[in-house]
Amino acid sequence: MKYSELSLLREGITGHKNWPRAWRDAQPKKRYDAIIIGGGGHGLATAYYLAREHSITNVAVLEKGWIGGGNVGRNTTIIRSNYMLPANTHFYDFSMKLWEQQERDLNFNTMVSQRGVLNLFHSDPQRDAFARRGNAMRLAGVDAELLDKEQVRQLAPRLDFENARFPIEGGLFQPRGGTVRHDAVAWGYARAADSRGVDIIQNCEVIDIIHEGGKAIGVSTSKGPIHADKIGIAVAGHTSQVAKMTGIRLPIETHVLQAFVTEGLKPFVDTVITFGAGHFYVSQSDKGGLVFGGDLDGYNSYAQRGGFPMMHHVMAAGVAMMPSLGRVRLLRQWGGVMDMTMDGSPIICKTDIGGLYLNGGWCYGGFKATPASGFCFAHTIAKDEPHALNAPFTIDRFRTGHLLDEKGVGPNPWIQ
Ligand SMILES: Cc1cc2nc3c(=O)[nH]c(=O)nc-3n(C[C@H](O)[C@H](O)[C@H](O)COP(=O)(O)OP(=O)(O)OC[C@H]3O[C@@H](n4cnc5c(N)ncnc54)[C@H](O)[C@@H]3O)c2cc1C
């Protein structure tokens, strides 16, 4: 059923009894043209673009849990393209352009909200660094505005400008950045892929990748073996585990990242704001809760929950930035597992095993990449060669030394 004002009105007055399932409860076939392991945002978007852009519809997405149960439904919903290195800037801005047309493409309300992303700075050297980043963005055709203290005050009057521990000097603002409702993205892609014939198979864990003579030919799953000509891995925090099934070792570590939501408040913050003197950021959801995020917990783990020390650290940073937050009650907290590459940039490429493709290494920032990642990964799988936008994102760069060191911190992606 096409979602429209008319269908909403019709179902509204007839008691909402006739909405069909958003996607079928598919059972696995013995063979597919392509299998995507992982039903997160990236896996579902890949299946959608395989069907839409390349007419490859005999595709299965295999998800060990449920759609939206991974990071795609656990993140803090921020989208932006304020990167520094050309490869990342072009890739993430392509993603922004796909976000801008996503609701029409998918016929689904993913609540894309371009409310702007404001990065605060608190010192002269930090202003220089942000001015440089803003210039790099503008040279690449991306929107960026360097704001002084008064302009920041107008944009975000709840910040502390009078007596702050780290006085605010200004900010770098990307007006096209913002938020998107995270789990709606998973549901929207799942529904759109399913309507083009893709099988979405939940509760189906891939236990092994079957490969013979240097070529991947299928997977063993908790629902039995399934064969395919092409297999794409898009399992985010589990990338190194799944790649290891074929003996591939990756420069990826898995770390926990937490998110926090407060009680609902009246409109309080109408952009996304990141603190420049600690790892903290805040936005306000459409239900009114403030959504906070911070740094990694700092140890390797596959547990989707975080520890108290980082919670304490995030709250301290939040109150330093906006003392009025001290009065707000925190309602919920959870964690997700991050696939951290050693240069902070992602991997979307073929592997040395024929028919096996890899998508991973998204660090803390893979949600905003979802549309471009799906588009480029689908291209790589369908054509057996990268799209120009993901050509730099190879595994090989760690062997050859052509790193994409976005944060300039070398092999320590967790350092500020
Ligand atoms: C707290 C938090 C805040 C974040 N904030 C942001 C943000 O504001 N902006 C941003 O851009 N990014 C953010 N991120 C990062 C972003 O969420 C991830 O980089 C991105 O969602 C990862 O891609 P995905 O959606 O495909 O992952 P997932 O949704 O995790 O999908 C991977 C799927 O693979 C499945 N899987 C794993 N192993 C197997 C197997 N063996 N067989 C079958 N299925 C398997 C998993 O169950 C999972 O559903 C945040 C992450 C967290 C945790």
The ligand as an SDF file (V2000), in Angstrom:
LIG
                    3D

 53 58  0  0  0  0  0  0  0  0999 V2000
   24.9650    5.3210   21.0560 C   0  0  0  0  0  0  0  0  0  0  0  0
   25.2830    5.5070   19.6070 C   0  0  0  0  0  0  0  0  0  0  0  0
   25.1910    6.7700   19.0470 C   0  0  0  0  0  0  0  0  0  0  0  0
   25.4670    6.9670   17.6980 C   0  0  0  0  0  0  0  0  0  0  0  0
   25.2340    8.1880   17.1660 N   0  0  0  0  0  0  0  0  0  0  0  0
   25.3990    8.3820   15.8290 C   0  0  0  0  0  0  0  0  0  0  0  0
   25.0190    9.6140   15.2470 C   0  0  0  0  0  0  0  0  0  0  0  0
   24.4670   10.5020   15.9110 O   0  0  0  0  0  0  0  0  0  0  0  0
   25.2500    9.7860   13.9200 N   0  0  0  0  0  0  0  0  0  0  0  0
   25.8360    8.8380   13.1580 C   0  0  0  0  0  0  0  0  0  0  0  0
   26.0640    9.0650   11.9740 O   0  0  0  0  0  0  0  0  0  0  0  0
   26.1610    7.6110   13.6800 N   0  0  0  0  0  0  0  0  0  0  0  0
   25.9450    7.3620   14.9890 C   0  0  0  0  0  0  0  0  0  0  0  0
   26.2310    6.1310   15.5450 N   0  0  0  0  0  0  0  0  0  0  0  0
   26.8370    5.0880   14.7000 C   0  0  0  0  0  0  0  0  0  0  0  0
   25.8110    4.3650   13.8280 C   0  0  0  0  0  0  0  0  0  0  0  0
   24.6860    4.0010   14.5720 O   0  0  0  0  0  0  0  0  0  0  0  0
   26.4520    3.0990   13.2190 C   0  0  0  0  0  0  0  0  0  0  0  0
   27.7140    3.4150   12.6470 O   0  0  0  0  0  0  0  0  0  0  0  0
   25.5980    2.4870   12.1150 C   0  0  0  0  0  0  0  0  0  0  0  0
   24.2530    2.3820   12.5250 O   0  0  0  0  0  0  0  0  0  0  0  0
   26.1420    1.1190   11.7620 C   0  0  0  0  0  0  0  0  0  0  0  0
   25.5210    0.5660   10.6330 O   0  0  0  0  0  0  0  0  0  0  0  0
   24.1780   -0.3430   10.6760 P   0  0  0  0  0  0  0  0  0  0  0  0
   23.0190    0.5410   10.8170 O   0  0  0  0  0  0  0  0  0  0  0  0
   24.1910   -1.1870    9.4710 O   0  0  0  0  0  0  0  0  0  0  0  0
   24.4430   -1.2170   11.9910 O   0  0  0  0  0  0  0  0  0  0  0  0
   23.4970   -2.1960   12.7910 P   0  0  0  0  0  0  0  0  0  0  0  0
   22.1290   -1.6510   12.9410 O   0  0  0  0  0  0  0  0  0  0  0  0
   24.2420   -2.5690   14.0350 O   0  0  0  0  0  0  0  0  0  0  0  0
   23.3960   -3.4310   11.8030 O   0  0  0  0  0  0  0  0  0  0  0  0
   24.2340   -4.5660   11.7970 C   0  0  0  0  0  0  0  0  0  0  0  0
   23.3550   -5.7830   11.9580 C   0  0  0  0  0  0  0  0  0  0  0  0
   24.1100   -6.9560   11.7250 O   0  0  0  0  0  0  0  0  0  0  0  0
   23.5380   -7.9780   12.5210 C   0  0  0  0  0  0  0  0  0  0  0  0
   24.4870   -9.0880   12.6340 N   0  0  0  0  0  0  0  0  0  0  0  0
   25.6620   -9.1020   13.2990 C   0  0  0  0  0  0  0  0  0  0  0  0
   26.2350  -10.3100   13.1800 N   0  0  0  0  0  0  0  0  0  0  0  0
   25.3970  -11.0650   12.4070 C   0  0  0  0  0  0  0  0  0  0  0  0
   25.4410  -12.4080   11.9450 C   0  0  0  0  0  0  0  0  0  0  0  0
   26.4680  -13.2290   12.2370 N   0  0  0  0  0  0  0  0  0  0  0  0
   24.4130  -12.8580   11.1780 N   0  0  0  0  0  0  0  0  0  0  0  0
   23.3520  -12.0460   10.8680 C   0  0  0  0  0  0  0  0  0  0  0  0
   23.2590  -10.7790   11.3020 N   0  0  0  0  0  0  0  0  0  0  0  0
   24.2850  -10.2810   12.0550 C   0  0  0  0  0  0  0  0  0  0  0  0
   23.2550   -7.2680   13.8410 C   0  0  0  0  0  0  0  0  0  0  0  0
   22.2940   -7.9660   14.6110 O   0  0  0  0  0  0  0  0  0  0  0  0
   22.7780   -5.8950   13.3670 C   0  0  0  0  0  0  0  0  0  0  0  0
   21.3620   -5.8050   13.3200 O   0  0  0  0  0  0  0  0  0  0  0  0
   25.9320    5.8790   16.8950 C   0  0  0  0  0  0  0  0  0  0  0  0
   26.0210    4.6120   17.4460 C   0  0  0  0  0  0  0  0  0  0  0  0
   25.6740    4.4210   18.7950 C   0  0  0  0  0  0  0  0  0  0  0  0
   25.7270    3.0320   19.3740 C   0  0  0  0  0  0  0  0  0  0  0  0
  1  2  1  0
  2  3  1  0
  2 52  2  0
  3  4  2  0
  4  5  1  0
  4 50  1  0
  5  6  2  0
  6  7  1  0
  6 13  1  0
  7  8  2  0
  7  9  1  0
  9 10  1  0
 10 11  2  0
 10 12  1  0
 12 13  2  0
 13 14  1  0
 14 15  1  0
 14 50  1  0
 15 16  1  0
 16 17  1  0
 16 18  1  0
 18 19  1  0
 18 20  1  0
 20 21  1  0
 20 22  1  0
 22 23  1  0
 23 24  1  0
 24 25  2  0
 24 26  1  0
 24 27  1  0
 27 28  1  0
 28 29  2  0
 28 30  1  0
 28 31  1  0
 31 32  1  0
 32 33  1  0
 33 34  1  0
 33 48  1  0
 34 35  1  0
 35 36  1  0
 35 46  1  0
 36 37  1  0
 36 45  1  0
 37 38  2  0
 38 39  1  0
 39 40  1  0
 39 45  2  0
 40 41  1  0
 40 42  2  0
 42 43  1  0
 43 44  2  0
 44 45  1  0
 46 47  1  0
 46 48  1  0
 48 49  1  0
 50 51  2  0
 51 52  1  0
 52 53  1  0
M  END
$$$$
